Amino acid sequence: MKRLLARDLAPICALTGLMSAMASFEGMGFAAEPAKVADLPTGSLVMHGPKRTDSASSVGLAFGTNSPEHLFGLQMERAIRTNNLTFILRAFDLDAFCRRFVLNLPISDDLKRNVYAVPHQSAEVRRLIANELLADVQGLPHTRFLGMRLLGNDCALLFRDADGTGAAFERVSPMYIAYIAGRQPDGSVRIVDVHRFRTGELMSQTMRRSTLIQLAQKSLLAVDRLNVADRQMVSSFEAQELFDTRYDYGMFSLIKEAYGRLPAEVQNDRAILFRYATRGDRSVGDVMVPVERWRRLYPNDPTPDLVVVDFYWLLYYGPRSIKQGATQGTHLGEAWTPEEERQAEAAIERANAWFADPRMEVRLAVYYGFKRPQKARPLLQKALKRFPAEAITFEELLKVDLAGDNFDGVAETLRLDEMAFHTNLTQMVNASKGYEAFRKSSAWKKWQHDWHGMDSKALTAGSTRPVPDDAGKR
């Protein structure tokens, strides 16, 4: 078998800039041992919970809000919001991550051991992996932990940043990222992978593809171990380069043509599907072609649903065109057509079956605004029931109910707001002109009497919430 010298180990930028040079060292015949909790650096992030039993796996564990995974996610949220990213790096299990992409490479077992050892030998490789691990959470103080989800068979810790640059499109917000948590046999929780929604796949999947191509270029693949997908991936470099060039150029018709020249299994690759669906001036019909293929191939993957949601927001913020009979132009902030509204609502509802993010519903409710309360109010009420509690949800619902003089609804939302944030909003309501009519209503008196044990003549409570500048304004 052909072997490479140490000087041949060099980082190679692949689709996402991730380092992919995983060749072997001359004469290296060992694999690095997995790190043990006791061997971790001082201050390493390790959440402890009950040890696994033979009848329970990391997938079968109950992911409640008191679970180690959930507590781990809350600590990660705090670390991201304070830019303490070393907290996350110390929680990253490099050994487990490498196993996720090395074990199924079509290479000899000896070469697998050598490939597995490379990140432990090369500081440059570890640095590049770390950069990708943290790429979507650096400098994002408004990141929120949305809880745990199952992503395939993995426990995913889902995060969203409202100030991010988008999941599928640069101009769309918010941005999502899911860190894969692995429960170790001793009960500790570590990060073993990351799903980057802005690339459409797990980092381990990106690493595997990059490594596969690099090893193929160096004639190190075991031909008898290649499956059909790998065989087509490594034998279609020219078609992939054409697709990459067309993608960089950004014209959808050319991207579509280049996609059609790719072998069938390469067309099924998540990264290829993602780029086909998210580049160029295309219609919703164009987007749904790769999306429906993606859903059929990977039915438990939430990424294509997010791609559709992002498309509708990009369509709204425009300028962009959509084909519905005749071509119809849209402009920055121009309202969707009734059919587009229906499709956008359906796309958000479908995506939120997995994301369960209150911001999705709040954003759509803000689009409808207080002028269409029959549309906005149900969305905001649904968002109120989601984790985590978002102050903007209460603020928007109060705007809708104040505009419609629904004072019973205002009182109920204030009560729920106080419960969610352990505060007293009496002073805020007293100080805002927007609540003037509400303060004259029986609902105001009932809210104070039932919830604060006082009447309107004895209002002395303070508030830890600032008075919104636009409270009650229309």
C-alpha positions as CSV (number, residue, x, y, z in Angstrom):
1,M,0.0,0.0,0.0
2,K,1.2,3.4,-0.9
3,R,2.2,5.6,2.1
4,L,2.8,9.3,2.4
5,L,5.5,11.1,4.3
6,A,4.7,13.6,7.1
7,R,5.5,16.5,4.7
8,D,2.5,15.4,2.6
9,L,0.1,16.2,5.5
10,A,-1.3,19.7,4.5
11,P,-4.7,21.3,5.2
12,I,-6.9,21.4,2.1
13,C,-9.9,23.8,1.9
14,A,-13.0,22.0,0.8
15,L,-16.6,23.1,0.4
16,T,-16.8,24.9,3.7
17,G,-13.1,25.6,4.2
18,L,-12.8,22.7,6.6
19,M,-9.4,21.0,6.8
20,S,-9.5,17.7,5.1
21,A,-6.0,16.4,4.7
22,M,-6.2,13.1,6.6
23,A,-3.3,11.1,5.0
24,S,-1.0,8.7,6.9
25,F,2.4,9.1,8.5
26,E,5.3,7.0,7.2
27,G,5.7,4.1,9.7
28,M,2.9,5.2,12.0
29,G,1.1,2.2,13.2
30,F,-0.9,3.3,16.2
31,A,-4.2,5.0,17.1
32,A,-4.6,7.6,19.7
33,E,-6.5,6.4,22.8
34,P,-9.8,8.1,23.6
35,A,-9.5,10.8,26.3
36,K,-10.8,10.0,29.7
37,V,-12.6,12.4,32.0
38,A,-9.8,12.3,34.5
39,D,-7.3,13.3,31.7
40,L,-9.2,16.4,30.7
41,P,-7.6,19.8,31.4
42,T,-8.6,21.6,34.5
43,G,-11.8,23.5,34.0
44,S,-13.1,21.1,31.3
45,L,-16.9,21.2,30.8
46,V,-18.3,17.9,31.9
47,M,-21.8,17.5,33.1
48,H,-22.4,14.4,35.2
49,G,-25.6,12.4,35.3
50,P,-26.6,8.8,36.0
51,K,-24.4,6.2,34.4
52,R,-25.8,4.3,31.4
53,T,-27.1,0.8,32.0
54,D,-27.1,-2.1,29.5
55,S,-30.7,-1.4,28.7
56,A,-30.3,2.3,28.1
57,S,-28.3,4.1,25.4
58,S,-27.5,7.7,24.9
59,V,-30.4,7.8,22.4
60,G,-32.8,6.1,24.8
61,L,-32.3,8.4,27.7
62,A,-35.1,10.7,28.7
63,F,-34.2,14.3,27.7
64,G,-36.0,16.3,30.3
65,T,-35.3,19.8,31.4
66,N,-33.5,18.4,34.5
67,S,-31.3,16.1,32.4
68,P,-27.6,16.6,32.2
69,E,-28.0,17.4,28.4
70,H,-30.4,20.2,29.1
71,L,-28.3,21.7,31.9
72,F,-25.3,21.4,29.6
73,G,-27.2,23.3,26.9
74,L,-27.9,26.1,29.4
75,Q,-24.3,26.4,30.3
76,M,-23.3,26.5,26.7
77,E,-25.8,29.3,26.1
78,R,-24.2,31.3,28.9
79,A,-20.7,30.6,27.4
80,I,-21.8,31.7,23.9
81,R,-23.5,34.9,25.1
82,T,-20.4,35.9,27.1
83,N,-18.1,34.8,24.2
84,N,-16.4,32.3,26.5
85,L,-15.9,29.9,23.7
86,T,-13.0,28.0,25.4
87,F,-15.9,26.6,27.5
88,I,-17.2,24.8,24.3
89,L,-13.7,23.8,23.1
90,R,-13.1,22.0,26.4
91,A,-16.3,20.1,26.0
92,F,-15.5,18.9,22.5
93,D,-14.6,15.2,22.3
94,L,-12.1,15.1,19.4
95,D,-11.8,11.3,19.7
96,A,-15.6,10.7,19.4
97,F,-15.8,13.2,16.5
98,C,-13.0,11.5,14.5
99,R,-14.7,8.1,15.0
100,R,-17.9,9.5,13.5
101,F,-16.3,10.0,10.1
102,V,-13.3,7.7,10.1
103,L,-14.9,4.3,10.8
104,N,-16.9,4.1,7.6
105,L,-14.2,5.4,5.2
106,P,-13.5,2.9,2.4
107,I,-9.8,2.4,3.4
108,S,-7.8,-0.3,5.1
109,D,-8.0,-0.7,8.9
110,D,-4.3,0.3,9.2
111,L,-4.9,3.5,7.3
112,K,-8.1,4.2,9.4
113,R,-5.9,4.1,12.5
114,N,-3.5,6.6,10.9
115,V,-6.2,8.9,9.7
116,Y,-7.8,8.8,13.1
117,A,-4.5,9.8,14.7
118,V,-3.8,12.8,12.5
119,P,-5.8,15.4,14.5
120,H,-4.0,14.3,17.7
121,Q,-0.7,14.8,16.0
122,S,-1.3,18.1,14.1
123,A,-2.1,21.4,16.0
124,E,-3.0,22.9,12.6
125,V,-5.7,20.3,12.0
126,R,-7.1,20.8,15.5
127,R,-7.2,24.6,15.0
128,L,-9.1,24.3,11.8
129,I,-11.6,21.8,13.3
130,A,-12.0,24.2,16.2
131,N,-12.7,27.1,13.9
132,E,-15.5,25.2,12.2
133,L,-16.9,24.1,15.6
134,L,-17.2,27.7,16.7
135,A,-17.8,29.4,13.3
136,D,-21.5,30.1,13.9
137,V,-21.5,31.2,17.5
138,Q,-18.6,33.8,17.7
139,G,-19.6,37.2,18.9
140,L,-23.4,36.5,19.1
141,P,-24.6,37.8,22.5
142,H,-28.3,37.1,21.8
143,T,-28.0,33.4,21.3
144,R,-30.7,31.3,22.9
145,F,-30.8,27.6,23.8
146,L,-34.0,26.2,22.4
147,G,-33.7,22.8,24.1
148,M,-33.0,19.3,22.9
149,R,-34.0,17.6,19.7
150,L,-33.4,14.2,18.1
151,L,-31.5,14.6,14.9
152,G,-31.5,11.2,13.4
153,N,-30.3,9.0,16.3
154,D,-28.4,11.9,17.9
155,C,-29.3,14.2,20.8
156,A,-29.0,17.7,19.4
157,L,-28.7,20.8,21.5
158,L,-30.4,23.5,19.4
159,F,-29.3,27.1,19.5
160,R,-30.6,30.2,17.7
161,D,-29.2,33.7,17.4
162,A,-31.6,36.4,16.4
163,D,-28.8,38.7,15.2
164,G,-27.3,36.0,13.0
165,T,-26.9,36.3,9.3
166,G,-29.1,33.5,8.3
167,A,-29.5,29.8,8.0
168,A,-29.6,29.3,4.3
169,F,-29.4,32.9,3.0
170,E,-27.0,35.7,4.0
171,R,-29.8,38.2,4.4
172,V,-32.2,36.0,6.4
173,S,-32.3,35.9,10.2
174,P,-32.3,34.2,12.7
175,M,-29.4,31.6,12.5
176,Y,-29.5,28.1,13.9
177,I,-26.9,25.6,15.0
178,A,-27.2,22.3,16.7
179,Y,-24.4,20.8,18.8
180,I,-24.5,17.0,19.1
181,A,-24.2,15.8,22.7
182,G,-22.9,12.4,23.5
183,R,-23.6,10.8,26.9
184,Q,-20.4,8.9,27.9
185,P,-20.5,5.6,29.8
186,D,-19.6,7.3,33.1
187,G,-22.5,9.7,32.7
188,S,-20.6,12.8,31.4
189,V,-21.9,14.8,28.5
190,R,-19.6,15.9,25.7
191,I,-19.9,17.6,22.3
192,V,-19.2,15.0,19.6
193,D,-20.3,16.8,16.4
194,V,-22.1,19.9,15.2
195,H,-24.9,20.4,12.6
196,R,-24.3,23.7,10.7
197,F,-27.6,24.7,9.1
198,R,-25.6,27.2,6.9
199,T,-23.9,24.3,5.2
200,G,-26.8,21.8,5.4
201,E,-25.0,19.0,7.1
202,L,-23.0,17.7,10.1
203,M,-19.4,18.7,10.4
204,S,-18.4,15.0,10.4
205,Q,-20.2,14.6,7.1
206,T,-18.3,17.5,5.6
207,M,-15.0,16.1,7.0
208,R,-15.7,12.6,5.6
209,R,-16.4,13.9,2.1
210,S,-13.3,16.1,2.2
211,T,-11.2,13.2,3.5
212,L,-12.6,10.8,0.9
213,I,-11.7,13.2,-2.0
214,Q,-8.2,13.8,-0.6
215,L,-7.5,10.1,-0.2
216,A,-8.8,9.4,-3.7
217,Q,-6.5,12.0,-5.2
218,K,-3.6,10.2,-3.4
219,S,-4.8,6.7,-4.6
220,L,-5.3,5.5,-1.0
221,L,-8.9,4.2,-1.2
222,A,-9.6,0.5,-1.1
223,V,-11.5,0.0,-4.3
224,D,-13.3,-3.1,-3.0
225,R,-14.8,-1.1,-0.1
226,L,-16.2,1.7,-2.2
227,N,-20.0,1.9,-2.2
228,V,-21.9,3.4,-5.2
229,A,-22.1,6.9,-3.7
230,D,-18.4,7.0,-2.9
231,R,-17.5,5.7,-6.3
232,Q,-19.5,8.3,-8.1
233,M,-18.2,11.1,-5.7
234,V,-14.6,10.4,-6.4
235,S,-15.0,9.8,-10.2
236,S,-16.9,13.0,-11.0
237,F,-14.4,15.7,-10.1
238,E,-14.9,17.6,-13.4
239,A,-18.7,17.7,-13.1
240,Q,-18.3,18.8,-9.5
241,E,-15.9,21.6,-10.4
242,L,-18.3,22.8,-13.0
243,F,-21.1,22.9,-10.4
244,D,-18.8,24.7,-8.0
245,T,-18.0,27.3,-10.6
246,R,-21.6,27.8,-11.5
247,Y,-22.5,28.1,-7.9
248,D,-19.9,30.8,-7.3
249,Y,-21.3,32.7,-10.3
250,G,-24.7,32.6,-8.8
251,M,-27.0,32.3,-11.8
252,F,-29.7,29.7,-11.0
253,S,-30.2,28.4,-14.5
254,L,-26.5,27.6,-14.9
255,I,-26.5,26.0,-11.4
256,K,-29.5,23.8,-12.4
257,E,-27.8,22.8,-15.6
258,A,-24.6,21.8,-13.8
259,Y,-26.5,19.9,-11.2
260,G,-28.1,17.9,-14.0
261,R,-24.7,16.7,-15.1
262,L,-23.8,15.3,-11.7
263,P,-24.1,11.5,-11.2
264,A,-27.3,10.5,-9.4
265,E,-25.6,9.7,-6.0
266,V,-23.7,13.0,-6.1
267,Q,-27.0,14.8,-6.7
268,N,-28.2,13.2,-3.5
269,D,-25.4,14.5,-1.4
270,R,-26.7,17.0,1.3
271,A,-24.1,19.7,0.5
272,I,-24.9,19.6,-3.2
273,L,-28.7,19.7,-2.5
274,F,-28.2,22.6,-0.1
275,R,-26.3,24.7,-2.6
276,Y,-28.7,23.8,-5.4
277,A,-31.6,25.0,-3.2
278,T,-30.1,28.2,-1.9
279,R,-28.4,30.1,-4.7
280,G,-29.5,32.3,-7.5
281,D,-32.7,34.0,-8.5
282,R,-35.2,31.2,-8.4
283,S,-38.9,30.6,-7.8
284,V,-40.6,28.6,-5.1
285,G,-41.0,25.8,-7.7
286,D,-37.3,25.8,-8.3
287,V,-36.6,25.5,-4.6
288,M,-39.0,22.7,-4.0
289,V,-37.3,20.4,-6.5
290,P,-34.1,19.8,-4.4
291,V,-36.2,20.2,-1.2
292,E,-38.6,17.4,-2.0
293,R,-35.7,15.2,-3.1
294,W,-33.9,16.0,0.2
295,R,-37.0,15.1,2.2
296,R,-37.5,11.8,0.4
297,L,-33.8,10.8,0.9
298,Y,-33.4,12.1,4.5
299,P,-36.9,12.1,6.0
300,N,-35.8,13.1,9.5
301,D,-33.6,16.0,8.5
302,P,-35.1,19.4,9.4
303,T,-32.7,21.4,7.1
304,P,-34.9,21.4,4.0
305,D,-37.9,22.8,6.0
306,L,-35.7,25.6,7.2
307,V,-34.5,26.3,3.6
308,V,-38.2,26.8,2.6
309,V,-38.9,29.1,5.5
310,D,-35.8,31.2,4.6
311,F,-36.8,31.4,1.0
312,Y,-40.1,33.0,1.8
313,W,-38.5,35.6,4.1
314,L,-35.9,36.3,1.4
315,L,-38.8,36.6,-1.1
316,Y,-40.5,39.1,1.3
317,Y,-37.4,41.2,1.8
318,G,-36.6,40.9,-1.9
319,P,-36.0,42.1,-4.4
320,R,-36.9,38.7,-5.9
321,S,-39.4,37.3,-8.4
322,I,-41.8,34.4,-8.1
323,K,-43.6,32.6,-10.9
324,Q,-47.3,32.2,-10.3
325,G,-48.9,32.1,-13.8
326,A,-47.3,35.4,-14.8
327,T,-44.1,36.6,-13.4
328,Q,-44.7,38.9,-10.5
329,G,-42.0,41.1,-8.9
330,T,-41.6,41.7,-5.2
331,H,-39.8,44.6,-3.5
332,L,-38.1,45.2,-0.2
333,G,-40.7,44.6,2.5
334,E,-43.6,44.2,0.0
335,A,-46.4,42.0,1.3
336,W,-46.7,38.4,0.1
337,T,-49.7,37.5,-2.1
338,P,-52.5,35.6,-0.4
339,E,-51.1,32.3,-1.8
340,E,-47.6,33.2,-0.7
341,E,-48.9,33.9,2.8
342,R,-50.6,30.6,2.9
343,Q,-47.4,28.8,1.7
344,A,-45.2,30.8,4.2
345,E,-47.6,29.9,7.1
346,A,-47.5,26.2,6.1
347,A,-43.7,26.3,5.8
348,I,-43.2,27.8,9.2
349,E,-45.7,25.3,10.8
350,R,-43.9,22.4,9.2
351,A,-40.4,23.7,10.2
352,N,-41.5,24.3,13.8
353,A,-42.5,20.7,14.2
354,W,-38.8,20.2,14.8
355,F,-37.4,23.7,15.6
356,A,-40.2,24.7,17.9
357,D,-38.8,28.2,18.0
358,P,-41.1,31.0,19.2
359,R,-39.3,33.5,17.1
360,M,-40.6,31.9,13.9
361,E,-44.2,32.5,15.0
362,V,-43.4,36.0,16.4
363,R,-41.8,37.1,13.2
364,L,-44.8,36.0,11.2
365,A,-47.2,37.7,13.7
366,V,-45.2,40.9,13.3
367,Y,-45.7,40.7,9.6
368,Y,-49.5,40.5,10.1
369,G,-49.3,43.2,12.8
370,F,-52.1,44.7,14.9
371,K,-54.1,45.4,11.7
372,R,-54.7,41.7,11.2
373,P,-55.2,40.4,14.8
374,Q,-57.1,37.3,13.7
375,K,-53.8,36.2,12.0
376,A,-51.3,37.5,14.5
377,R,-52.9,36.6,17.8
378,P,-53.0,32.8,17.4
379,L,-49.4,32.8,16.3
380,L,-48.3,34.7,19.4
381,Q,-50.4,32.5,21.7
382,K,-48.7,29.5,20.3
383,A,-45.3,31.1,20.7
384,L,-46.1,31.8,24.4
385,K,-46.2,28.1,25.1
386,R,-42.7,27.4,23.7
387,F,-39.3,27.2,25.3
388,P,-37.6,29.5,26.0
389,A,-39.9,32.4,27.1
390,E,-39.2,35.4,24.8
391,A,-40.0,38.9,26.0
392,I,-40.8,40.0,22.5
393,T,-43.7,37.5,22.3
394,F,-45.4,39.1,25.2
395,E,-44.7,42.6,23.9
396,E,-46.2,41.8,20.5
397,L,-49.3,40.2,21.9
398,L,-49.8,43.2,24.2
399,K,-49.6,45.5,21.1
400,V,-52.2,43.5,19.3
401,D,-54.6,43.4,22.2
402,L,-54.2,47.1,23.1
403,A,-54.9,48.0,19.5
404,G,-58.1,46.0,19.6
405,D,-59.2,47.1,23.1
406,N,-59.0,43.5,24.2
407,F,-58.4,44.4,27.8
408,D,-59.1,41.0,29.2
409,G,-56.4,39.7,26.8
410,V,-54.0,42.4,28.0
411,A,-54.5,41.5,31.6
412,E,-54.0,37.8,30.9
413,T,-50.8,38.5,28.9
414,L,-49.5,40.7,31.7
415,R,-50.1,37.9,34.2
416,L,-48.3,35.4,32.1
417,D,-45.4,37.8,31.5
418,E,-45.0,38.3,35.2
419,M,-45.0,34.6,35.8
420,A,-42.4,33.9,33.0
421,F,-40.0,36.6,34.1
422,H,-40.7,36.7,37.9
423,T,-41.4,40.4,37.8
424,N,-44.2,43.0,38.5
425,L,-45.3,45.1,35.6
426,T,-47.5,47.5,37.5
427,Q,-45.1,50.4,37.3
428,M,-44.4,49.8,33.6
429,V,-48.2,49.8,32.8
430,N,-48.7,53.0,35.0
431,A,-45.9,54.8,33.2
432,S,-46.9,54.1,29.6
433,K,-49.4,56.2,27.7
434,G,-50.3,53.2,25.6
435,Y,-52.0,51.6,28.6
436,E,-54.1,54.6,29.4
437,A,-57.4,53.1,28.2
438,F,-56.5,49.8,29.8
439,R,-56.0,51.5,33.2
440,K,-59.6,52.7,33.1
441,S,-61.0,49.2,32.4
442,S,-62.4,46.6,34.8
443,A,-59.7,44.2,33.5
444,W,-57.0,46.4,35.0
445,K,-58.6,46.4,38.4
446,K,-59.2,42.7,38.3
447,W,-55.6,42.1,37.3
448,Q,-54.3,44.1,40.2
449,H,-56.8,42.6,42.7
450,D,-56.4,39.0,41.7
451,W,-52.7,39.0,40.9
452,H,-51.2,41.6,43.2
453,G,-53.6,41.5,46.1
454,M,-54.3,45.2,45.9
455,D,-56.7,47.6,44.3
456,S,-56.0,50.5,42.0
457,K,-55.6,52.9,44.9
458,A,-52.7,51.0,46.5
459,L,-50.3,50.5,43.5
460,T,-46.8,50.7,45.0
461,A,-45.1,47.8,43.3
462,G,-42.1,48.3,41.1
463,S,-41.0,46.6,37.9
464,T,-37.7,45.1,36.8
465,R,-38.7,45.4,33.1
466,P,-38.1,48.6,31.2
467,V,-41.0,50.5,29.7
468,P,-41.0,49.7,25.9
469,D,-40.6,52.7,23.8
470,D,-43.4,51.6,21.5
471,A,-45.8,50.1,24.1
472,G,-49.3,50.6,22.9
473,K,-48.3,52.7,19.9
474,R,-50.0,52.1,16.6
